[in-house]
Amino acid sequence: MKRRTFVSGSAALAAAGFAAGFTSAARAATIKPYSWDLSPPTDTRDNFIAWGKARGEDPVFLGQRWDRFQALLKNKDIWGAATIRAFLMTPREEFASVNPAIHKRAYEHAFLDIGWGVTMSGPHLQARMTNVIDVKRGEKVLEIGTGSGVQSAYIANLTDNAYTIEIIKPLGERTRGLYDKLIDKGYTEYQHVKSKVADGYYGWEEAAPFDKIIVTCGIDHVPPPLLQQLKAGGLMVIPVGPPGAQRVLKVAKTQGADGSITTSREDIYGGKIVPFVPFTKLEGDQIVGNHNR
């Protein structure tokens, strides 16, 4: 079977005439450039909004981001200091801007339509899945299912080694274009994101192994190629189960003193069903069905 692979980047998109009329040269930064030392306030709503406004962000969306952050804390969907920082640094509204119907709903606790039958996952789910894999600075992280781009944007605030794969070519191109637009705008952390269009079931072999893998589409088993590309000592979070009825599992891969490899699984929601879009597959250049057995 031939699998389509399309590695995306600003130069390739410009050559394809993509990116909705913007180019790197045509954009001037409007956001204070990224630094790992940037530390958004977590004491009060007013202080956070003032900090973000000084950076160049919209105070209305900053307020919504803070309010959702408080809900995440209350629901115990986020707990680590690094993940909290990453959430507060990620402008979900920019990734929702691709669909005017959802732009103002970016911080709702909902799955939002971004086209091609794909959704932008809600902030509670993304926060918990990201917190569970506990990404450390410098770790190599693979995401399967780029979608809107917001999940890898989140990860780019945790490590400078983020990789993401999207199976839908026009969606992957659009999201790569959005990353490049945001880099030009000053969100230079998205330079940490490497992206390509391919069948994510087979991972990203040439970039493997990965410390952490996050899968954002549902399947009835853990794909063997992804498990193989996960380092010993690594973690994967993946929705597993029949269509529309997945449980989100944390899969840990360990290596014994004798070199043997074992895996363990833990349901991060204690048995709660969480529906995801299907883990689709490519046959040649066409998306045909899914990878369920």
LINWO-V927351 format. One line per field, one symbol per residue. ss: DSSP state (~ for helix, > for strand, _ for the rest). phi: phi as a letter, one per 40 degrees, with the letter a starting at -180 (. if undefined). A space follows every 10 residues. Layout:
ss = ???
phi = ???
//
This chain:
ss = __>__>>>_~ ~~~~~_____ ___~~~____ __________ ____~~~~~~ ~~~~~___~~ ~~~~~~~~~~ ~~~~______ ~~~~~~~~~_ _~~~~~____ __~~~_____ _>>>>__>>> __~~~~~~~~ ~~~_______ >>>>_____~ ~~~~~_____ _>>>>>__~~ ~~~~~~~~~~ ~~~~~__~~~ ~~>>>>>__~ ~~__~~~__> >>>>>__>>_ ___~~~~~~> >>>>>>>>>> _____>>>>> >>>>>_____ >>>>>>>___ ___>___>_> >>>>_>>>>> ___
phi = .cbcbbcbac ccccccgcgf gbbdccbbcb bddcacccbc cbcbcccccc ccccchcccc ccccccccdc cccccfcaac dcccdccccc cdccccccbd cbdcbdbcca cbcbgfgbbc cccccccccc cccfcbdgcc bbbbhdfcgc cccccccbac bbbabbccdc cdccccccdc ccccchcccc cccbbabacc dcgbdcbccb cabbbbbcac acddcccccc ccgcbbbacb icdgacbcbc bbbbbcccgc bbbbbbccbg hccbcbcccc bbbgbbcbga ccc
//
